[in-house]
Amino acid sequence: MAGVYGSTFVSELNRLANGGTYPAVNTLDAAGAARAWAAARAVTLSNTDLVGVLNEIAGITDKRNYLDLAGVCNLIASTTGLEPAAALRGLES
């Protein structure tokens, strides 16, 4: 299931961490939800911060090549120029 228009960035991360469905409440903050999403995708993490985790989900492991929040969300979603939440809404999970 893709995201719902107007959902927040944290809601989208919780949805992705929850297999593509929105949990009843956002149980995790953004960084926690990103780590849970990485675990669900079997991504081995060397970072715990939000942007680092998202870059590792995107397959970028060299910190010198890390993208900013909007850039990495757009890369993961194969979009360009969208705000992070809007980019993630298009993902199934």
C-alpha positions, 0 to 999 in steps of 0.5 A: 500500500502506498502512502496517503496524501498529507501524511507526515514524514514520521507517519510514512516512516512508521508505515514503511517500518510496519510493512506498508500499513499505517500503525494505529499510532506512530510508535517510533520517532523518525530515526527509530522508524528508519532503523526498523524499516532497515531491519525489515529490509535486512539492511546492516547498519553502521549508523543510527542517525536518521539520514545515515540510516536512510542513506544505507537503505539507499545503498550508500555506505561511504559517508562522503557520498551521503545525500541530505534528507530530501535527496536520499528520500527521493533516491529511495523513491526514484523521484526528484524534487519532492519533500521527504514525506511526499517521496516516501508516500509513493513507496509500497514498503 
